[in-house]
C-alpha cells in the first residue's frame, strides 16, 4: 500500500471546503493534515470535526494559507479558486 497523500484544505467554512473535508476524511488515499479559513474567523483554532459536526479529528483550523503550509508541509492544497 502506498503512503497517503497529505492534504491541506482552504476555505474550510465554505461549501466546497466542507464538502471536500467530508470526502477526504473518509478516504484511504488522502489524509487531511491541515485546514485554514479567514484569519479573523471565530472558527480558527477550532477542531475540524467540530466545525463539520463530526467527531473531533485533532486537526486545528489555522488562520491562513501560509501558516497552514508552513506548519504541515502538505503534498496537496485544495482551495476553491
N, C-alpha and C positions, 0 to 999 in steps of 0.2 A: 504494500500500500504506500502510495506517495504521501509526502508531507502536505498538510492542509495549507492553502494559501492564506496569508494573514491580511485581513481587510479592515480598513477604517471607513466609516460611513459618515458623510457630511449631510448637513441639512436634516439632522436627526428628528426634529419635531415636525417636519413636513410630511405630506402624504407619501412621497417616494422614499424618504429616509426611513419612515416607519415600516412601509411595505418591504423594502429591501432588508431591513433588520430582521423582520419576522422570518423571511425566507432563509436568510443566511444563518440564523441561529439554529435552524433545523438541518443545515447542510453537512454532508460528510466530506465535502471538498474544500470548504472555506471556514475560517474561524474569525469572528469579529474580535478585534483586539483594541478597538477604539471607536469613538463616535464623537462628533462635535456639532455645535449649533451656533447660535448667535452669542457673542461674548457676554452680553448683559442679560441673557435669558435666565429665568428663575430655575430652569431645569439643569443648568450647568452644575456639575458636581453630583448630580443625582445618578442613581444606578439605571442603566439602560433598561433592564427588566421592569423596573418601577415605572418608568416613562411609558413603556409599552403595555402596562397592566399584565405583566408576566412575572414569573418568579425572578428573584434577583439573579444577576449574571456575574457580578463582580467587575463589571465594566462601567467605570465612572465616565459620564459625559464631560468632555473637555471643551474649553471656551472657543477654540478656533482651529483652522486647518494646520497652521504652523506648529502650534503646541501639540496637536494630536500626532502629527507625523514625527516630530522630534522625540516624543515620549514612547512611541510604539514601533517605528521603523516598519511600516506595512509593505506588503507586496503589491497591494491594490488599494486605491481610494475610489469609493463610489460616491459621486457627487452629482446632484442634478445640475443641468447646465444649460 
